[in-house]
Amino acid sequence: MMCRVCRSLGRQGLVCLAALVHLTIIAGPQIALGEGRCLPSAHRGERGPAFDNSLEAIRAAKGLPYVEIDVRITFENELILFHDRRLSATNTVGVSQGIGRRIESLSRSELTSIRFPDGSKIAKLRSALYEAEKLGLTLMLDVKSTSQRDFRRVMEEVVQANAESRVIVQ
């Protein structure tokens, strides 16, 4: 099954996961914004005083039309906002024993104890979807996985949160 966007882009032979979960996505800036139109966005949220991909960074982007955030999936099937593949001294505080560990290997309890350098917690995708709705933002989700199963899980979360009209998936 292929959605009309994939068909219009000539993506022959590809299965559109969005069509499988009945989600409308926008594929590319020409389709999303119209030819020659450019709108500002906040990359990983508005990262002034807030840290990348935190709920605080999403809140700080209020007033912008788009906020790009990175989504990772843990082995417990948690959808979280986090850019890097591994914990490091630059993206977390207070986890010296966990430096170098892959995000996907962390348990739910380990995730709740990790803090970003600004003191904020790692957020779940569901929280970001609700926050974006309250603020009138559209989220551009950068899914940090190439797995069809993981991508489907993200799409299902978007549908469960009734956020289809406020999400662009990259």
N, C-alpha and C positions, 0 to 999 in steps of 0.2 A: 504494500500500500504506500502511495506517495501523496504528499499534500500538494495543493495547487502551487505553493511557493516553490517547492523543489521541482515540480514539473516545469514551471515557468523559467526556472534557471537552467533547465536542460540537464538536470541530474538524473540521467537515465540509469536504471538498475540499482539505485540506492533506496534503502528503506528509510522512510522518515519516521523517527521515533515519536515526534510530536503528533503525527497523524495516528499512530498506534494508540496514544492515550487521549486522542481528541483534543489536542491543545493547539491553539493558533499561535504560531511564532512568526517573528519577522526575521527574515534572513538577509541581512546586508543593509547598509545605510541607504542605498538608492531606493529600495523598497520601503524601508522604515520611514525615511524622512522626505523622500521625493528628490528627484535629480537636483543636484547643486545646493541642497539645503544642509546647513550645519547647525547643530545645537550643542551646547556645552554639557559636559557630564563630569562627575566626580569619580576619579579612578581610585578604587578601593575605599570609597567614601571621601569626605572632605577631611584631609589629613593634616589639619593645622595642629591643634592641641590633642586631637584624638588619634589613636593608632589605627593602622590599616584594618579594614574589614571588621571593625567593631561597631556595635550599635551606636556608640557615640559619634563615630565617623559618618554613619548614615544620617543621624539627627543633624549633624553639622552641615550636611548637604541640602538642607531644606531650602527650597527656592530654585534649585536646579531641576531640570526635567528628568535627568538620568543619573543613576548611581551604579557604577560597575562594582561587583563584588565577586570574590572567588569562593567556590563551593568545593569542599572535600568531603569524602565519605569515609567514616571509620569502619573498622571491622565489625562493630556492633550495629552498623547500618545507620549511624547518626549522621545527619547532614549538618555540617558546620561551616562557618566562614573562616577561611585560613588560606593564605596565599602560598606559603612555602611548603615543600614536601616534608621538611624535618624541623624539629625544634632547634632553635639556636639561641645564643646569648643576645642576639640583636632583636629577635621577635618574641621573646618571653623573659620573665623574671622569676627567680625563685625555683627553678627546675634544673639545677646544675647536674643532677643525676640523669636527667632525661635528654640532655643536649645530644643531638645527632639522631634521636629516635624519629622514625617515620610517623607522621600524623595519623596515618591509617592504622597504626598498631596500638594507639592509645585507647584505654578503656574509658567508659563514661565517667567513672570517679576520678581518673587522672585528668581528664579534660576539664572537669569543674574546678580543679585546684590550680590550673595554669592561669597566669595573668599576663596581659600584654604590658609593655613598659609603662604605659600610662595608668596601669592599675585595673583596667577593664578586663572582663572575662571573654573567653571565646564564645561567640554567639552561635545559636542554631539558625539554620535557614528559616524555619518557621517564624522565629522572632523577627527576623529581618523583613520577611514578607508582610507581617502585621505592622511593623514600624513604617515601612514604605507606604502602606495603605493610609495610615494616620496622617502622614506628611504629604501625601499626594505625589509621591515619587514613582518613577518606573525603574525597576531593577534590571540591570543587564547582568545575567548570571554567567560567569566564566567557570564552567564545570571542569574541574581539574582531574578528569578521568576520561579515558577513551572506551571504557567498558559500556556496552549496551545496557547491562543490568543497572549500573550506577546512573547512567543518563535517564533511564526509565524511572528510577527511584526519585530523582530530582523532579522530573516532570509530574509524577504522581503527587509529590509534596505541594507543588504549585497548584495543581488542580484541587487538592484537599483544602488548601487555604483560599480557594476561589480567587486566585491572583492572576489568572490567565491574561487579563487585559492590562496588567501592570508589570509584565515580565517579558524580557527579550533574552533568549538563550543563545550564547555564543559557543 
